[in-house]
Amino acid sequence: LVGSEMCIRDSNMTIDACKAMVSTDQNTDCTINVHLMSYDMVADGTTNDGNLSNGTVLADGQATAVDRSVIKTIDMTIQSSSVTSGKIIACCVENETNTNKIKLQVQVKYHIA
């Protein structure tokens, strides 16, 4: 896991589309994986607060030959479009090739279900 962003949903929603733009900070070609995930989060006032479980891949995709001289777009494949209220949504990005920094922008199109 190189980087992630998270948010919590307060209503049911349906994912319609997900697109990512990626680049890196070096000249070396990289393979970049992006996953939009949903999780349950423990919030019971104990030392377990913040633990994530029941991970579901909402959308995923991959770009190859990514380096600092290009911005690659990924039309992510929807794997599970339904997200129930109270779920945590996280976008995770992985550089399979090396430890070059990743620049990522993700757009999620959704509607309230």
N, CA, C and O atoms as CSV, one atom per row, in Angstrom:
chain,resi,resn,atom,element,x,y,z
A,1,LEU,N,N,0.852,-1.179,0.000
A,1,LEU,CA,C,0.000,0.000,0.000
A,1,LEU,C,C,0.890,1.232,0.000
A,1,LEU,O,O,1.628,1.474,0.955
A,2,VAL,N,N,0.820,1.990,-1.047
A,2,VAL,CA,C,1.637,3.193,-1.151
A,2,VAL,C,C,0.878,4.405,-0.638
A,2,VAL,O,O,1.477,5.294,-0.033
A,3,GLY,N,N,-0.410,4.457,-0.862
A,3,GLY,CA,C,-1.191,5.589,-0.412
A,3,GLY,C,C,-2.658,5.256,-0.414
A,3,GLY,O,O,-3.085,4.335,-1.111
A,4,SER,N,N,-3.436,5.987,0.351
A,4,SER,CA,C,-4.873,5.742,0.353
A,4,SER,C,C,-5.615,6.989,0.810
A,4,SER,O,O,-5.052,7.856,1.477
A,5,GLU,N,N,-6.868,7.061,0.446
A,5,GLU,CA,C,-7.805,8.082,0.891
A,5,GLU,C,C,-9.043,7.356,1.384
A,5,GLU,O,O,-9.424,6.333,0.814
A,6,MET,N,N,-9.693,7.874,2.455
A,6,MET,CA,C,-10.879,7.211,2.991
A,6,MET,C,C,-11.986,8.222,3.255
A,6,MET,O,O,-11.726,9.399,3.506
A,7,CYS,N,N,-13.246,7.735,3.194
A,7,CYS,CA,C,-14.402,8.523,3.594
A,7,CYS,C,C,-15.455,7.560,4.123
A,7,CYS,O,O,-15.383,6.358,3.868
A,8,ILE,N,N,-16.432,8.082,4.858
A,8,ILE,CA,C,-17.521,7.256,5.378
A,8,ILE,C,C,-18.819,7.694,4.707
A,8,ILE,O,O,-19.068,8.888,4.542
A,9,ARG,N,N,-19.650,6.717,4.319
A,9,ARG,CA,C,-20.916,7.001,3.653
A,9,ARG,C,C,-22.037,7.012,4.676
A,9,ARG,O,O,-22.112,6.133,5.534
A,10,ASP,N,N,-22.914,8.014,4.584
A,10,ASP,CA,C,-24.044,8.112,5.511
A,10,ASP,C,C,-25.374,7.714,4.866
A,10,ASP,O,O,-26.429,7.840,5.488
A,11,SER,N,N,-25.323,7.236,3.628
A,11,SER,CA,C,-26.527,6.742,2.955
A,11,SER,C,C,-26.124,5.672,1.942
A,11,SER,O,O,-24.970,5.609,1.519
A,12,ASN,N,N,-27.080,4.837,1.562
A,12,ASN,CA,C,-26.811,3.812,0.557
A,12,ASN,C,C,-26.495,4.480,-0.778
A,12,ASN,O,O,-27.076,5.512,-1.116
A,13,MET,N,N,-25.579,3.891,-1.527
A,13,MET,CA,C,-25.234,4.461,-2.831
A,13,MET,C,C,-24.888,3.353,-3.810
A,13,MET,O,O,-24.580,2.226,-3.420
A,14,THR,N,N,-24.945,3.698,-5.092
A,14,THR,CA,C,-24.575,2.790,-6.172
A,14,THR,C,C,-23.452,3.432,-6.978
A,14,THR,O,O,-23.573,4.572,-7.427
A,15,ILE,N,N,-22.367,2.698,-7.157
A,15,ILE,CA,C,-21.240,3.177,-7.963
A,15,ILE,C,C,-21.598,2.984,-9.441
A,15,ILE,O,O,-21.918,1.876,-9.871
A,16,ASP,N,N,-21.540,4.070,-10.207
A,16,ASP,CA,C,-21.850,4.018,-11.637
A,16,ASP,C,C,-20.590,3.907,-12.492
A,16,ASP,O,O,-20.593,3.225,-13.517
A,17,ALA,N,N,-19.526,4.570,-12.080
A,17,ALA,CA,C,-18.277,4.549,-12.839
A,17,ALA,C,C,-17.144,5.017,-11.940
A,17,ALA,O,O,-17.365,5.716,-10.951
A,18,CYS,N,N,-15.937,4.626,-12.296
A,18,CYS,CA,C,-14.757,5.047,-11.539
A,18,CYS,C,C,-13.597,5.185,-12.517
A,18,CYS,O,O,-13.316,4.272,-13.294
A,19,LYS,N,N,-12.928,6.330,-12.474
A,19,LYS,CA,C,-11.815,6.602,-13.378
A,19,LYS,C,C,-10.654,7.147,-12.558
A,19,LYS,O,O,-10.848,7.933,-11.630
A,20,ALA,N,N,-9.440,6.718,-12.914
A,20,ALA,CA,C,-8.245,7.201,-12.229
A,20,ALA,C,C,-7.262,7.756,-13.245
A,20,ALA,O,O,-7.213,7.309,-14.391
A,21,MET,N,N,-6.476,8.743,-12.808
A,21,MET,CA,C,-5.351,9.254,-13.585
A,21,MET,C,C,-4.115,9.064,-12.722
A,21,MET,O,O,-4.113,9.447,-11.553
A,22,VAL,N,N,-3.051,8.470,-13.290
A,22,VAL,CA,C,-1.839,8.188,-12.525
A,22,VAL,C,C,-0.593,8.640,-13.263
A,22,VAL,O,O,-0.544,8.673,-14.493
A,23,SER,N,N,0.415,8.987,-12.468
A,23,SER,CA,C,1.733,9.318,-12.955
A,23,SER,C,C,2.705,9.018,-11.812
A,23,SER,O,O,2.274,8.727,-10.696
A,24,THR,N,N,4.008,9.085,-12.079
A,24,THR,CA,C,5.006,8.892,-11.024
A,24,THR,C,C,5.992,10.052,-11.054
A,24,THR,O,O,5.836,10.992,-11.833
A,25,ASP,N,N,7.004,9.976,-10.202
A,25,ASP,CA,C,7.966,11.074,-10.109
A,25,ASP,C,C,9.336,10.733,-10.705
A,25,ASP,O,O,10.282,11.505,-10.552
A,26,GLN,N,N,9.452,9.578,-11.386
A,26,GLN,CA,C,10.735,9.150,-11.956
A,26,GLN,C,C,10.551,8.704,-13.408
A,26,GLN,O,O,9.425,8.596,-13.894
A,27,ASN,N,N,11.670,8.447,-14.095
A,27,ASN,CA,C,11.638,8.025,-15.512
A,27,ASN,C,C,11.381,6.538,-15.698
A,27,ASN,O,O,11.053,6.113,-16.806
A,28,THR,N,N,11.521,5.737,-14.653
A,28,THR,CA,C,11.345,4.290,-14.756
A,28,THR,C,C,9.885,3.945,-14.999
A,28,THR,O,O,9.009,4.426,-14.280
A,29,ASP,N,N,9.608,3.111,-16.009
A,29,ASP,CA,C,8.241,2.654,-16.269
A,29,ASP,C,C,7.748,1.793,-15.113
A,29,ASP,O,O,8.463,0.907,-14.643
A,30,CYS,N,N,6.532,2.053,-14.660
A,30,CYS,CA,C,5.945,1.347,-13.524
A,30,CYS,C,C,4.586,0.769,-13.899
A,30,CYS,O,O,3.912,1.261,-14.805
A,31,THR,N,N,4.198,-0.281,-13.186
A,31,THR,CA,C,2.849,-0.824,-13.257
A,31,THR,C,C,2.124,-0.395,-11.991
A,31,THR,O,O,2.583,-0.666,-10.881
A,32,ILE,N,N,0.983,0.279,-12.163
A,32,ILE,CA,C,0.232,0.844,-11.042
A,32,ILE,C,C,-1.134,0.180,-10.957
A,32,ILE,O,O,-1.862,0.115,-11.948
A,33,ASN,N,N,-1.483,-0.314,-9.766
A,33,ASN,CA,C,-2.799,-0.893,-9.485
A,33,ASN,C,C,-3.597,0.069,-8.612
A,33,ASN,O,O,-3.058,0.665,-7.680
A,34,VAL,N,N,-4.882,0.218,-8.919
A,34,VAL,CA,C,-5.774,1.071,-8.130
A,34,VAL,C,C,-7.002,0.252,-7.749
A,34,VAL,O,O,-7.591,-0.425,-8.592
A,35,HIS,N,N,-7.385,0.317,-6.470
A,35,HIS,CA,C,-8.561,-0.392,-5.968
A,35,HIS,C,C,-9.434,0.575,-5.171
A,35,HIS,O,O,-8.953,1.246,-4.258
A,36,LEU,N,N,-10.706,0.642,-5.517
A,36,LEU,CA,C,-11.688,1.342,-4.702
A,36,LEU,C,C,-12.365,0.268,-3.855
A,36,LEU,O,O,-12.940,-0.677,-4.394
A,37,MET,N,N,-12.298,0.413,-2.521
A,37,MET,CA,C,-12.742,-0.629,-1.594
A,37,MET,C,C,-13.815,-0.083,-0.654
A,37,MET,O,O,-13.909,1.125,-0.436
A,38,SER,N,N,-14.631,-1.002,-0.093
A,38,SER,CA,C,-15.523,-0.633,1.017
A,38,SER,C,C,-15.236,-1.582,2.177
A,38,SER,O,O,-14.891,-2.746,1.975
A,39,TYR,N,N,-15.387,-1.060,3.400
A,39,TYR,CA,C,-15.111,-1.821,4.621
A,39,TYR,C,C,-16.125,-1.486,5.702
A,39,TYR,O,O,-16.742,-0.421,5.687
A,40,ASP,N,N,-16.288,-2.419,6.647
A,40,ASP,CA,C,-16.930,-2.117,7.925
A,40,ASP,C,C,-15.836,-1.598,8.844
A,40,ASP,O,O,-14.685,-2.021,8.740
A,41,MET,N,N,-16.192,-0.670,9.755
A,41,MET,CA,C,-15.220,-0.159,10.720
A,41,MET,C,C,-15.759,-0.292,12.129
A,41,MET,O,O,-16.907,0.059,12.401
A,42,VAL,N,N,-14.928,-0.801,13.021
A,42,VAL,CA,C,-15.295,-0.930,14.427
A,42,VAL,C,C,-15.309,0.464,15.061
A,42,VAL,O,O,-14.363,1.234,14.893
A,43,ALA,N,N,-16.371,0.782,15.781
A,43,ALA,CA,C,-16.478,2.049,16.516
A,43,ALA,C,C,-17.234,1.780,17.805
A,43,ALA,O,O,-18.298,2.352,18.043
A,44,ASP,N,N,-16.671,0.891,18.650
A,44,ASP,CA,C,-17.367,0.484,19.866
A,44,ASP,C,C,-16.765,1.063,21.139
A,44,ASP,O,O,-17.120,0.638,22.238
A,45,GLY,N,N,-15.853,2.031,21.005
A,45,GLY,CA,C,-15.274,2.674,22.176
A,45,GLY,C,C,-14.187,1.864,22.853
A,45,GLY,O,O,-13.793,2.185,23.974
A,46,THR,N,N,-13.692,0.822,22.201
A,46,THR,CA,C,-12.624,0.002,22.776
A,46,THR,C,C,-11.333,0.234,21.997
A,46,THR,O,O,-11.266,1.090,21.115
A,47,THR,N,N,-10.319,-0.539,22.338
A,47,THR,CA,C,-9.047,-0.437,21.610
A,47,THR,C,C,-9.161,-0.971,20.192
A,47,THR,O,O,-8.209,-0.863,19.419
A,48,ASN,N,N,-10.306,-1.545,19.832
A,48,ASN,CA,C,-10.541,-2.020,18.469
A,48,ASN,C,C,-11.041,-0.922,17.538
A,48,ASN,O,O,-11.161,-1.148,16.334
A,49,ASP,N,N,-11.337,0.273,18.076
A,49,ASP,CA,C,-11.833,1.367,17.234
A,49,ASP,C,C,-10.927,1.586,16.025
A,49,ASP,O,O,-9.705,1.657,16.155
A,50,GLY,N,N,-11.531,1.690,14.874
A,50,GLY,CA,C,-10.794,1.946,13.645
A,50,GLY,C,C,-10.402,0.701,12.882
A,50,GLY,O,O,-9.933,0.799,11.748
A,51,ASN,N,N,-10.584,-0.484,13.482
A,51,ASN,CA,C,-10.269,-1.718,12.759
A,51,ASN,C,C,-11.227,-1.884,11.584
A,51,ASN,O,O,-12.432,-1.672,11.715
A,52,LEU,N,N,-10.676,-2.267,10.435
A,52,LEU,CA,C,-11.472,-2.471,9.226
A,52,LEU,C,C,-11.642,-3.958,8.964
A,52,LEU,O,O,-10.719,-4.742,9.183
A,53,SER,N,N,-12.840,-4.353,8.489
A,53,SER,CA,C,-13.105,-5.755,8.166
A,53,SER,C,C,-14.080,-5.828,7.002
A,53,SER,O,O,-14.618,-4.813,6.558
A,54,ASN,N,N,-14.300,-7.043,6.515
A,54,ASN,CA,C,-15.255,-7.297,5.425
A,54,ASN,C,C,-14.984,-6.435,4.198
A,54,ASN,O,O,-15.896,-5.815,3.651
A,55,GLY,N,N,-13.724,-6.402,3.770
A,55,GLY,CA,C,-13.344,-5.624,2.593
A,55,GLY,C,C,-13.977,-6.151,1.320
A,55,GLY,O,O,-13.986,-7.355,1.066
A,56,THR,N,N,-14.510,-5.227,0.518
A,56,THR,CA,C,-15.107,-5.559,-0.773
A,56,THR,C,C,-14.494,-4.665,-1.839
A,56,THR,O,O,-14.428,-3.447,-1.669
A,57,VAL,N,N,-14.047,-5.262,-2.934
A,57,VAL,CA,C,-13.531,-4.481,-4.060
A,57,VAL,C,C,-14.730,-3.899,-4.804
A,57,VAL,O,O,-15.551,-4.641,-5.342
A,58,LEU,N,N,-14.829,-2.571,-4.832
A,58,LEU,CA,C,-15.893,-1.899,-5.584
A,58,LEU,C,C,-15.489,-1.727,-7.042
A,58,LEU,O,O,-16.295,-1.957,-7.944
A,59,ALA,N,N,-14.240,-1.321,-7.274
A,59,ALA,CA,C,-13.736,-1.120,-8.630
A,59,ALA,C,C,-12.223,-1.273,-8.606
A,59,ALA,O,O,-11.579,-0.997,-7.594
A,60,ASP,N,N,-11.659,-1.715,-9.729
A,60,ASP,CA,C,-10.205,-1.845,-9.793
A,60,ASP,C,C,-9.720,-1.676,-11.222
A,60,ASP,O,O,-10.485,-1.777,-12.181
A,61,GLY,N,N,-8.422,-1.415,-11.332
A,61,GLY,CA,C,-7.822,-1.269,-12.647
A,61,GLY,C,C,-6.318,-1.167,-12.548
A,61,GLY,O,O,-5.761,-1.052,-11.457
A,62,GLN,N,N,-5.662,-1.209,-13.701
A,62,GLN,CA,C,-4.208,-1.195,-13.753
A,62,GLN,C,C,-3.734,-0.367,-14.936
A,62,GLN,O,O,-4.365,-0.351,-15.993
A,63,ALA,N,N,-2.613,0.321,-14.744
A,63,ALA,CA,C,-1.943,1.046,-15.828
A,63,ALA,C,C,-0.499,0.572,-15.894
A,63,ALA,O,O,0.135,0.351,-14.863
A,64,THR,N,N,0.019,0.416,-17.109
A,64,THR,CA,C,1.411,0.009,-17.293
A,64,THR,C,C,2.180,1.123,-17.988
A,64,THR,O,O,1.596,2.045,-18.558
A,65,ALA,N,N,3.497,1.018,-17.928
A,65,ALA,CA,C,4.399,2.002,-18.542
A,65,ALA,C,C,4.104,3.419,-18.039
A,65,ALA,O,O,4.085,4.374,-18.815
A,66,VAL,N,N,3.879,3.533,-16.739
A,66,VAL,CA,C,3.608,4.828,-16.111
A,66,VAL,C,C,4.936,5.415,-15.640
A,66,VAL,O,O,5.696,4.743,-14.943
A,67,ASP,N,N,5.218,6.652,-16.011
A,67,ASP,CA,C,6.398,7.357,-15.514
A,67,ASP,C,C,6.081,8.844,-15.415
A,67,ASP,O,O,4.936,9.260,-15.591
A,68,ARG,N,N,7.106,9.637,-15.132
A,68,ARG,CA,C,6.842,11.064,-14.895
A,68,ARG,C,C,6.524,11.858,-16.154
A,68,ARG,O,O,6.074,13.000,-16.062
A,69,SER,N,N,6.747,11.284,-17.311
A,69,SER,CA,C,6.485,12.026,-18.548
A,69,SER,C,C,5.099,11.749,-19.125
A,69,SER,O,O,4.751,12.293,-20.174
A,70,VAL,N,N,4.300,10.909,-18.455
A,70,VAL,CA,C,2.953,10.604,-18.939
A,70,VAL,C,C,1.943,10.645,-17.789
A,70,VAL,O,O,2.292,10.473,-16.621
A,71,ILE,N,N,0.697,10.874,-18.156
A,71,ILE,CA,C,-0.433,10.696,-17.239
A,71,ILE,C,C,-1.306,9.640,-17.889
A,71,ILE,O,O,-1.862,9.856,-18.966
A,72,LYS,N,N,-1.420,8.507,-17.236
A,72,LYS,CA,C,-2.238,7.407,-17.760
A,72,LYS,C,C,-3.620,7.467,-17.123
A,72,LYS,O,O,-3.757,7.780,-15.941
A,73,THR,N,N,-4.644,7.162,-17.921
A,73,THR,CA,C,-5.999,7.071,-17.383
A,73,THR,C,C,-6.390,5.603,-17.273
A,73,THR,O,O,-6.003,4.768,-18.090
A,74,ILE,N,N,-7.164,5.321,-16.245
A,74,ILE,CA,C,-7.655,3.959,-16.011
A,74,ILE,C,C,-9.164,4.030,-15.890
A,74,ILE,O,O,-9.683,4.669,-14.975
A,75,ASP,N,N,-9.877,3.380,-16.803
A,75,ASP,CA,C,-11.320,3.209,-16.659
A,75,ASP,C,C,-11.499,1.955,-15.814
A,75,ASP,O,O,-11.437,0.835,-16.320
A,76,MET,N,N,-11.722,2.158,-14.527
A,76,MET,CA,C,-11.741,1.046,-13.590
A,76,MET,C,C,-12.969,0.167,-13.803
A,76,MET,O,O,-14.049,0.659,-14.129
A,77,THR,N,N,-12.792,-1.135,-13.615
A,77,THR,CA,C,-13.866,-2.108,-13.766
A,77,THR,C,C,-14.672,-2.168,-12.471
A,77,THR,O,O,-14.104,-2.371,-11.398
A,78,ILE,N,N,-15.993,-1.994,-12.564
A,78,ILE,CA,C,-16.866,-2.091,-11.392
A,78,ILE,C,C,-16.999,-3.567,-11.030
A,78,ILE,O,O,-17.449,-4.373,-11.844
A,79,GLN,N,N,-16.610,-3.913,-9.816
A,79,GLN,CA,C,-16.707,-5.291,-9.321
A,79,GLN,C,C,-17.926,-5.490,-8.432
A,79,GLN,O,O,-18.524,-6.566,-8.426
A,80,SER,N,N,-18.296,-4.452,-7.677
A,80,SER,CA,C,-19.459,-4.482,-6.791
A,80,SER,C,C,-19.967,-3.053,-6.681
A,80,SER,O,O,-19.276,-2.194,-6.134
A,81,SER,N,N,-21.156,-2.789,-7.188
A,81,SER,CA,C,-21.620,-1.395,-7.294
A,81,SER,C,C,-22.392,-0.903,-6.074
A,81,SER,O,O,-22.570,0.305,-5.919
A,82,SER,N,N,-22.849,-1.787,-5.213
A,82,SER,CA,C,-23.705,-1.397,-4.089
A,82,SER,C,C,-22.889,-1.131,-2.823
A,82,SER,O,O,-22.077,-1.960,-2.413
A,83,VAL,N,N,-23.112,0.036,-2.210
A,83,VAL,CA,C,-22.448,0.392,-0.957
A,83,VAL,C,C,-23.526,0.786,0.047
A,83,VAL,O,O,-24.305,1.707,-0.202
A,84,THR,N,N,-23.573,0.092,1.180
A,84,THR,CA,C,-24.592,0.393,2.190
A,84,THR,C,C,-24.114,1.488,3.139
A,84,THR,O,O,-22.915,1.717,3.299
A,85,SER,N,N,-25.066,2.148,3.754
A,85,SER,CA,C,-24.808,3.229,4.701
A,85,SER,C,C,-23.869,2.763,5.812
A,85,SER,O,O,-23.975,1.634,6.291
A,86,GLY,N,N,-22.963,3.626,6.212
A,86,GLY,CA,C,-22.042,3.325,7.299
A,86,GLY,C,C,-20.744,2.678,6.863
A,86,GLY,O,O,-19.846,2.500,7.686
A,87,LYS,N,N,-20.619,2.323,5.608
A,87,LYS,CA,C,-19.386,1.711,5.110
A,87,LYS,C,C,-18.290,2.765,4.954
A,87,LYS,O,O,-18.565,3.930,4.665
A,88,ILE,N,N,-17.058,2.337,5.150
A,88,ILE,CA,C,-15.891,3.154,4.852
A,88,ILE,C,C,-15.502,2.870,3.406
A,88,ILE,O,O,-15.455,1.712,2.992
A,89,ILE,N,N,-15.223,3.918,2.635
A,89,ILE,CA,C,-14.744,3.746,1.270
A,89,ILE,C,C,-13.298,4.223,1.231
A,89,ILE,O,O,-12.984,5.330,1.667
A,90,ALA,N,N,-12.425,3.371,0.704
A,90,ALA,CA,C,-10.999,3.704,0.618
A,90,ALA,C,C,-10.515,3.472,-0.798
A,90,ALA,O,O,-10.859,2.473,-1.429
A,91,CYS,N,N,-9.717,4.401,-1.293
A,91,CYS,CA,C,-9.058,4.210,-2.585
A,91,CYS,C,C,-7.588,3.932,-2.299
A,91,CYS,O,O,-6.887,4.757,-1.712
A,92,CYS,N,N,-7.136,2.761,-2.720
A,92,CYS,CA,C,-5.761,2.332,-2.465
A,92,CYS,C,C,-5.010,2.212,-3.781
A,92,CYS,O,O,-5.567,1.783,-4.791
A,93,VAL,N,N,-3.735,2.598,-3.757
A,93,VAL,CA,C,-2.911,2.546,-4.958
A,93,VAL,C,C,-1.612,1.812,-4.632
A,93,VAL,O,O,-1.047,1.970,-3.550
A,94,GLU,N,N,-1.154,1.010,-5.584
A,94,GLU,CA,C,0.043,0.197,-5.384
A,94,GLU,C,C,0.955,0.316,-6.607
A,94,GLU,O,O,0.503,0.195,-7.745
A,95,ASN,N,N,2.226,0.552,-6.358
A,95,ASN,CA,C,3.240,0.526,-7.402
A,95,ASN,C,C,3.860,-0.864,-7.360
A,95,ASN,O,O,4.615,-1.174,-6.439
A,96,GLU,N,N,3.550,-1.709,-8.349
A,96,GLU,CA,C,4.074,-3.085,-8.399
A,96,GLU,C,C,5.559,-3.137,-8.713
A,96,GLU,O,O,6.229,-4.114,-8.378
A,97,THR,N,N,6.079,-2.106,-9.347
A,97,THR,CA,C,7.418,-2.143,-9.920
A,97,THR,C,C,8.520,-1.756,-8.931
A,97,THR,O,O,9.537,-2.442,-8.831
A,98,ASN,N,N,8.315,-0.656,-8.202
A,98,ASN,CA,C,9.369,-0.134,-7.324
A,98,ASN,C,C,8.743,0.780,-6.270
A,98,ASN,O,O,7.549,0.677,-5.989
A,99,THR,N,N,9.532,1.657,-5.697
A,99,THR,CA,C,9.017,2.545,-4.649
A,99,THR,C,C,8.882,3.989,-5.122
A,99,THR,O,O,8.822,4.897,-4.293
A,100,ASN,N,N,8.832,4.226,-6.439
A,100,ASN,CA,C,8.621,5.578,-6.952
A,100,ASN,C,C,7.306,6.131,-6.415
A,100,ASN,O,O,6.327,5.398,-6.272
A,101,LYS,N,N,7.290,7.420,-6.123
A,101,LYS,CA,C,6.069,8.066,-5.645
A,101,LYS,C,C,5.019,8.082,-6.752
A,101,LYS,O,O,5.337,8.210,-7.935
A,102,ILE,N,N,3.761,7.949,-6.337
A,102,ILE,CA,C,2.643,7.913,-7.281
A,102,ILE,C,C,1.822,9.188,-7.140
A,102,ILE,O,O,1.549,9.646,-6.030
A,103,LYS,N,N,1.438,9.746,-8.261
A,103,LYS,CA,C,0.487,10.866,-8.286
A,103,LYS,C,C,-0.822,10.284,-8.778
A,103,LYS,O,O,-0.866,9.639,-9.825
A,104,LEU,N,N,-1.892,10.510,-8.023
A,104,LEU,CA,C,-3.169,9.854,-8.311
A,104,LEU,C,C,-4.327,10.830,-8.164
A,104,LEU,O,O,-4.385,11.611,-7.214
A,105,GLN,N,N,-5.236,10.769,-9.111
A,105,GLN,CA,C,-6.516,11.484,-9.031
A,105,GLN,C,C,-7.593,10.481,-9.389
A,105,GLN,O,O,-7.500,9.812,-10.418
A,106,VAL,N,N,-8.623,10.366,-8.545
A,106,VAL,CA,C,-9.697,9.403,-8.784
A,106,VAL,C,C,-11.036,10.128,-8.807
A,106,VAL,O,O,-11.309,10.979,-7.960
A,107,GLN,N,N,-11.858,9.784,-9.778
A,107,GLN,CA,C,-13.213,10.319,-9.861
A,107,GLN,C,C,-14.192,9.153,-9.761
A,107,GLN,O,O,-14.082,8.169,-10.492
A,108,VAL,N,N,-15.150,9.280,-8.843
A,108,VAL,CA,C,-16.162,8.236,-8.658
A,108,VAL,C,C,-17.524,8.842,-8.975
A,108,VAL,O,O,-17.945,9.814,-8.348
A,109,LYS,N,N,-18.211,8.252,-9.961
A,109,LYS,CA,C,-19.562,8.671,-10.298
A,109,LYS,C,C,-20.514,7.713,-9.573
A,109,LYS,O,O,-20.395,6.495,-9.706
A,110,TYR,N,N,-21.460,8.269,-8.805
A,110,TYR,CA,C,-22.377,7.442,-8.024
A,110,TYR,C,C,-23.735,8.132,-7.910
A,110,TYR,O,O,-23.870,9.318,-8.210
A,111,HIS,N,N,-24.725,7.378,-7.477
A,111,HIS,CA,C,-26.015,7.982,-7.136
A,111,HIS,C,C,-26.512,7.357,-5.833
A,111,HIS,O,O,-26.184,6.218,-5.502
A,112,ILE,N,N,-27.317,8.140,-5.103
A,112,ILE,CA,C,-27.898,7.681,-3.832
A,112,ILE,C,C,-28.951,6.643,-4.165
A,112,ILE,O,O,-29.821,6.864,-5.008
A,113,ALA,N,N,-28.858,5.503,-3.488
A,113,ALA,CA,C,-29.778,4.394,-3.779
A,113,ALA,C,C,-30.989,4.424,-2.850
A,113,ALA,O,O,-31.867,3.567,-2.951
